[in-house]
Amino acid sequence: METDYANVVPELLRSYQELGGLNKCDQSSLPSKPAIAQLCEELLSLIFPGFFDADPIPEVELEMVTMERVAAMSRELSRQVAKSFQCSRGAAGDDCHQQVIDVVRMFLASLPEIRSLLKTDVEAAYEGDPAATSTEEIILAYPCIEAITIQRLAHKLYGLGVPMLPRIMTEWAHSQTGIDIHPGAKIGPYFFIDHGTGVVIGETCVIGSHVKLYDGVTLGARSFPKDEDGRIVKGIKRHPNVEDHVTVYANAIILGGETTIGANSTIGANAFIMQSVPANSVVALGEQEHTIREKQNQKPKANNASNRRPRPVTQLPRGVDAELTAQCRSLARELGLPLLAKRLTVSWNRRLTSTAGNANHHTGVINLNPRLEEISQDEVDRTMRHELAHLVAYTRAGRKRIEPHGPEWRQACVDLGIPHESRCHDLPLPRRRQKPKHAYQCPNCLEVLLRIRPLKRYSACYRCCHTYNRGHYSSRFAYEGIPLQLGLQLAKEADPDASEY
């Protein structure tokens, strides 16, 4: 294997030189996607205080919390804007320092104006959706608000000439909501996207006020003109204009930079438009004939799905407990989660020694420690429901990030008949003790953290982040590596009664 590594590494290094590596601009790093994703979440918390926070914000602390958030955001945004300028233009840090300061200052100063625009979007969603019960529900649950918020913020940075960063922000929102809006698109007030999945809005698109789009709508480019060298011409108008009070229904496609949808028009579902539509128009597909006939009495085929015998639980994969699997699937169906029930399996895993059980949300597999049978059958049932509650909580949350033992899990425990379930239990299982191999220290409170495995990126002291940054990650409190022997000594001094490693 050492010989293989020796052959691979030089080839990789040569490909980095020929094809380009991960960094450029005199070894300065590219903008960080994880940091920008965290920045987007903090911007949402700043724009909608209290809506994207785990804990309520007392009114007396609002000024202090806002000041801390703006200060932290200014520092992180300055770093990412500087990286964007450096990697786009190859400028040194001193050359763009003043420009970075000006951009961040103007961006932060525009936040009240952006909030006023977003207030009109929330009102448009409330007035445009009969299923909406409150503006609070819209801000918390409607993906269009999250996508539009990030786009309006990114559009401001786009207008200030910041490269790369605005596009990374809107692509983050795209991954979260399924709504793809380019930061260059100009969007007026009272904008609403109903449902939203699959909506695409191009860079040079101009949208007026009181416009409503449904899912699957595309406002795209008709063609891409090329220069004499056969290269695509950039920086020209490629996407349509949509004037005021226009409604575009599901899966409609509108293409072309010269295409304009006139005011007060309605575009029907599945329409395909590549030319302008006058004001006060209705565009709809022509009537289609549907043939309706009575089914003939035909002899069912042998392989007809309706004649297939349901697969018995005993045909589950090897190692799966059929009885517990059937019980778990029945509980999931009772909670209205048929898709989860379909992929659920419960297995006995002999590799589990000190843990009673675990669950994998991606595979739907619940693993139980075989020693639970020696303790009691009630403990088997309790542990199974405990792990099933994790799968139920993650399934209900969808793509939303939740805490493993947060309120979603506790609600699932209530629904599964174990309302007073604890996150941990003292069971007569063997304890496994491993010696730490890594030591870290918080630069603020100097607390020592001993770890068996090294920390991943963006790990910070939770206590300091919770106290000074509302629980969000802050690089000010990022753990710093220290020698293991020093970490062990400091930990022993902090807690003399702790057991020796």
N, C-alpha and C positions, 0 to 999 in steps of 0.2 A: 504493500500500500504506500510506503514512503516513496518508492520509485514512481508510482502513479502521481502522487502529489507533486513531485519534482518536475514531472512533465507538464502537468496541468497549469501550475502557477505561471511559468514563463509565457505560455500561450495566452492566458488571461491578461497578463500585463501588456502583451503586445496588442491584443484586441482593444484594451483600454486606450492605448496610444493612437491606434488607427481609427477606431470607431467612436471614441469619446467615452469618458468614464462617468462617475457619479457627480463629481465636482468640477467647477470651472472658475473662470475669473480669478486667476492667481490664487488658487486653492481656497477661495471663499466658498462656503457651503450654500446650497440652494435653499429657497424658502422651505420651511418645515411643514409638511402636510398635517402631522398630528398637532403641532402648535397652532396652526391656523384653524383646525377643527375645534380646538379648545377655545380659540378666540371667538369663533362663531357662537359657541354656546354661551360665552360670557357676554357677548353683545346681545343675545336674546334676553339674558337675565337683566341687562342694563336697560333695554328698551321696554321690557315688560316686567318690572320689579315685582317679585312675589309669585309670578306665574311659573317660572322655571327654576324655582328654589325648593329644596327639600324642606326647609324650615321657614315659617313666616317671618317677615321683617317688621319689627315694631316701628311705629311711626316716629318715635323719638330717636331711633337709630338709623332712619333712612338717609339722613344727610351724611353721616359717618360712613355708612356702607357704600353709598354712591361715590363718595370721595375716594374710598379705598379702591373701588372697582375701576373708576376712571384712571387713577394713578397707575394701577397694575396694567390696565389695558394700554395705556399710553406707552409704557415701557416695552411690552411685548409687540405691540403694533409697530413701534419704531424699529425694532430689530427685524421684523419680517419685511417691512417696507424697504429698509436699507438693503437687505439681501436681494430683494426683487430688483432694485435699481442696479446693484452691483452686477448681478448675473445677466441682466438685460443689456446693460450698456458697457460693462467692464470697467465702471468707474471705481476709483478708490474710495474708501470710507470717508476721508476728509472732503472729497470733492462733492459728495451728495449729502453731507451732514445737514447743512442748512435747509436743503430741499426736503429732507425727511422731516425735520422739525415743522416746516410750514405745512406739509401735507397732513401730518397727524393733528396739528392745531386746527386746520380748516375742517378736517373730518369730524373731530370731536365737537366743534362748534355747530356742525350741521345736524347733530343728533336730535335736538328738539324739533327741527323742521321735518325730519324723517318720521318722527313719532306722530306729528300732525297728519302726515300722509297716510300712515298706517292706521290711524283712527278711522279715516274714511274707508279704508279697505275692510276693516272689521264691520263697520256699519253696512257696507255693501253686501258682505256675506250674510249678515243677520237679516237684511231685507230681501236678499235674493234666494234664501234657502228656507222653505217652510218647516224643515225639520229642526232648524236651530232654535234652541230654547233660551239662550242667553249669550251675551257677548263673551262672558267668561268661558263658556263651552267652546266658542269659536277659537279663541286664543289658545286654549289648551289642547284642543282635539283636531282642529282643521289643518291639514298639511299645507294648504295654500297660504295661510298666514305665515308659517315658518319660511316657506320658499320665497314669498314676496318680500318679507322682512330682510332676509339675507341679500336678495337681489337689489333692493333699494340701497342698502348699505354698501354693497359691492359697486353699484352704479356710481355712487359718490366717489369712491376711490378710483374707479375707471375714468371718471371725468377729470380727476386730479392728475391723470397721467401715470398712475401706478401700474406697472406691468405685472403679469402673472398672478399676483395675489388676488385680485377680484375674481378671476376665473376659477381659482382653487376654492374660493368661498362658495360660488354658485354651484360648483360641482359637488361640494360637500352637501349643500342643500338638495341637490339632485339625488344623491345617494340616500338621503334621509326620507325624501318625500315622493320621489318618482317624477318630479316636475323639473324640467330643464329650461331655465331662463338665462340667456346670456347676460352678463353684467352691462353690456353696451346698449341693451334694449331700453327705449324711453317709454315709460309707462305713466299714464295720468292717474288722478285720484279715483277713488271708488272702483277699484279693480277687484274682481272676484273670479276665482277658478273653482268651479263646483266639482267635487271628487278629485280631479287633478291628475290622476295617474296617466302617464304617457304624453302630457302636454309638452310641446317644444316651441320655444320662442327664440328667434334668431337675433343676431347682434344688431343689425340695422333696422329692426322692427320698431315702428312708432305706434303706440296705442293711446287713444284718447281717454276721456273720462267716462265713468259708468259703463265700462265694457265687462261682459260676462262670458267666460269660456267654460266649456265642459271638457270632460276627460278625452284624451286622445287627439286633441286639436293640435295641428302643426301650422305654424307661421314660419315658413321656410323659404329657401332660395330656389329659384326656378332653374338656373343654370349658372355656370362659373366661367366667365369669359377669360381667355388666355392671351398673353402677349405674343410677340413675334417669335419668342424662344420656346413657346408652348407651356409657359408657367402661368398658374392661376393669378389673375389680377386681384390684389387685395385692396381694402380700403374704399370700396365702392358700395353703393346702395344695392342690397341683394334681397332684402326681406320686405314684406308688404306693410302698408299703413292701415290701421283700423281706427276709424273715426269714432266720435262720441256715441254712446247709447247703442252699441252693437252687441248682439248676442250670437255666439257661434256654438252650435250644438256638437255632440260627441263625434269624434273621428273625422271631422271636416278638415280638409287640407287646403291651405291658401298659400300660393307660391308667387314669388317674383317681386323685385324691387320697385317695379312700376305699377304694381297692383294696389289699388286702394278700395277698401270697403267703406261705402258712404255711410253717413250718420243715420241712426235709427233703422238700420238694416238688420235682418235676421238671416243667418246662414244655417240651413238645415243639416241634419246628421249625414255623415258620409259624403258630403259635397266635395267636389274637386274643382278648385277655382284657380285660374292662371291669368285672369283679366279683371279689370276694375268693375265694381258693382256700384250703380248709382245710389244716392241716398234714398231712404224710405223704400228699400227693396226687400223682397223675400226670395231667397234662393233655396230650392228644394229639388230633390230627385223626382223624376216622373213616376207615375204610379206603376207598380209592378204587379203582374198577375200571379196569384197563388192558386195552385191546384189542390183541392181538398177532396179526398175520396175515402171511401170506407175500406178498411183493411180486409183483404181476402182471407178466408179460413184456410190457412196453410198449415201443414204439419210442421211443428217446430223442429228445427235442425238439432242434431245431436249435440253440437257445440254451442248452442244458444246460451247466452249468459244467464237467461232466466231459468234454464233447466239445470244449470250447474249446481251441484251440491255445495253448500257452504263448506269452506275448508275447516275441518275440525281443529280445535286448539291443540290436539295431540300431534299435529303435523308441524308444530312450530320448530324453529332451529334447535339443534342439539344444545343442551345445557340450560334451556329455558324452562321455568316452572309453569306448566300449563294452567294449573289451578289459580295461582297468584296472578298470572297474566290475564286470565279471563276476568278475575275480580277487578283488576286495575282498569281494564277496558270498559267494564260496566260502569265504574265510577266516573270515568272520563265522559262517557256518553250521557250519563245523568246530568253532568255539568254543561252539556251542550257543546262538547269538543269532539266531534266524530273523527276529524282528521288525526288528532292526537291519539284517540283510541285505536285507530287503525294501525299505528306504528309502534304502539306500546309493547314492551316485553319486560319480564321480570326474570332475572337470572341469579343463581347462587354463585358468587365469585370467591373461590378459595384464596385468592391473593389478598383479600381484605383481612387484615389482622387486628389493627387497633381501631378501625372505622366500622361502624354498624352498617353503613350503606352509602351509595352515591347514585347520582342520576346524570345522564348525558342528554341535554336538550336537543342536540343535533341529531342523535340517533334514536331517541326515545327509549333508551335502555336504562332500567333500574337494576343496580347490582346490590345484592344483600350479602352480609357476612353469614356463612353457614353456622357460626356459633350462636346466632340468635335463636335457633331451634332448641339449643340446650338451655337457654335462659327461660323463655316462655313463648307460647304461641301469640300471646297478646303483644309481646315486644316485636315479633315479626310483623304483625298487622300495623302496629304503630309506626315502625320504621318505614314500611312500604308506603303508608299514607304520607309520612313526612317527606319522602323523596318524590312521591307523585305530586305533592303540593308545589315543589320546585318547578316541575314540568308544566303544571297548570298555570303558574304565575308567569313563566316566560312565554308560554303560548298566548295568554291573554295580552301580554304587553306588546307583542309583535316586535317591531324594531326598536322600541323604546328601551333605553338602558335602565335596569332596575337593580336594586341591591339584592344579594342572594337571600337574605332573611328580612327583607323590608316589608312594607305594608301589603304589597301584592301577595307575598308568600303567606303572610298571616291571614289574609282574607281567604286564600285557598285552603289553609288549614281549617278555618271555620266551616267552609263549604264541604270539606271532607270528613267532618265529624270529630276533629281534634282541635277545638278552639283554644285550649290552653297549652298548646305544644311549645316546647322550648327549642332553641336552636341547637343546644348541646345537651347530652345526657351522660351521667356517670354509669357506665355499664361495666360489668366484670370482664373486660377485654384486655388483653396484654398491651402494655404501653411500649411504644417504640421511642427510644431516645437516641438522637443523632447529634454529633458534635458540630457546632457551627463552623463554617469555613470562610465566612465573609463578615466584615464589620462595617457599619456605616454610622454617621453621626449627623444630627440636624444642626445646621449652622446657627439657628436661632435659639432653640432651647437646650441644645447640646445633649439631647437624649440619644442614647446609644441603641442601635438596632443590630442584633446578631442574626445572621441568616445562614441557612444551609446552602441555598442557591443564591446566585447573584441577583440583584435587583434589575428589573427591566427599566427601560427608558421612562422618563417623566414620573419618577417616584419621589414623593415628598412627604414630610412629616404631617400626618393627618391632624394631629392636635393643633399645630400651628396654622395649617390651612383652614381648619374649622373655626379657629379663634379670630384670625385676621383676614381671611379671604372667603368667608361663607361656605367653607367646605370644598371650594374649587382648587384645582392644582395651581400652585404658584412656584415659579423657579426660585423665589427668595428662600423657600424652605426645602429645596431639593436636597436629598441626602448626599453626603460626601463620603467617599470611601476612606477608611482609616486602617492601619495595620491591625490584624486580628488580635495579636497579643495585647495591644493597647485597648482595643474594644472590650476584651475579656476583663482586663483590669478595671476599666471604668465601670463596666456593668457590675462587677463585684463590689466596688466602692459604693455604687448607688443602691445596691440591695445585698448587704452582707449575708442575709439569711438564704439567698438563692443557692440551689444545689450546684455542685461542681459539675463541669462538663468533662 
